[in-house]
Amino acid sequence: MEEYLKLEGQICFPLYVCSKEIIRKYKPFLEELNLTYTQYITMLVLWEVESINVTDLGERLYLDSGTLTPLLKKLETKGYITRKRGNVDERNLIVTITEKGLALKEKAKPIPWQLASYVKLEKEEVVALYKISRKLMNALQDKKRD
């Protein structure tokens, strides 16, 4: 069999497994916050910017509107965000974090450190992995836009 058709030769496979396993490791911590992983990464953006239009949020998270819309509805139902039409352009939907959503940030602060305990890499390896992952992510996203 051709080497390039073996599972071990596919770059996508270890990335897929790592992604799946990291998200699985997040699950017990996020359950305490009543969040899914995609809700958590959405809240990470909102803890940073507090208010953002849906299009920009989707671009930052690499999520399409079909995924983002129900996710935002659930976060709104939980009282963590509000969604309002823009004043200038009503087609523009603005997502804003609520006080309840901001309060959740305090409970989430230990999560990155809790997850770091699962990653058995040296600090330099983590930095290198992050840089390579971002480079790959950006390259793949650029190709998608072509």
QUINORSUL-V511735 format. One record per backbone hydrogen bond with DSSP energy under -1.0 kcal/mol. NH is the residue of the N-H (numbers start at 1). CO is the residue of the C=O. If there is no record, write none. Layout:
BEGIN
nh=NH co=CO
nh=NH co=CO
END
This chain:
BEGIN
nh=5 co=2
nh=6 co=3
nh=9 co=6
nh=10 co=7
nh=15 co=11
nh=16 co=12
nh=17 co=13
nh=18 co=14
nh=19 co=15
nh=20 co=16
nh=21 co=17
nh=22 co=18
nh=23 co=19
nh=24 co=20
nh=25 co=21
nh=26 co=22
nh=27 co=23
nh=30 co=26
nh=31 co=27
nh=35 co=30
nh=40 co=36
nh=41 co=37
nh=42 co=38
nh=43 co=39
nh=44 co=40
nh=45 co=41
nh=46 co=42
nh=47 co=43
nh=49 co=45
nh=50 co=46
nh=51 co=49
nh=52 co=95
nh=54 co=93
nh=57 co=53
nh=58 co=54
nh=59 co=55
nh=60 co=56
nh=61 co=57
nh=63 co=58
nh=67 co=64
nh=68 co=64
nh=69 co=65
nh=71 co=67
nh=72 co=68
nh=73 co=69
nh=74 co=70
nh=75 co=71
nh=76 co=72
nh=77 co=73
nh=78 co=74
nh=79 co=76
nh=80 co=75
nh=82 co=96
nh=84 co=94
nh=86 co=92
nh=92 co=89
nh=94 co=84
nh=95 co=52
nh=96 co=82
nh=97 co=50
nh=98 co=80
nh=102 co=98
nh=103 co=99
nh=104 co=100
nh=105 co=102
nh=108 co=104
nh=109 co=105
nh=111 co=108
nh=114 co=110
nh=115 co=111
nh=116 co=112
nh=118 co=115
nh=121 co=119
nh=126 co=122
nh=127 co=123
nh=128 co=124
nh=129 co=125
nh=130 co=126
nh=131 co=127
nh=132 co=128
nh=133 co=129
nh=134 co=130
nh=135 co=131
nh=136 co=132
nh=137 co=133
nh=138 co=134
nh=139 co=135
nh=140 co=136
nh=141 co=137
nh=142 co=138
nh=143 co=139
nh=144 co=140
nh=145 co=141
END
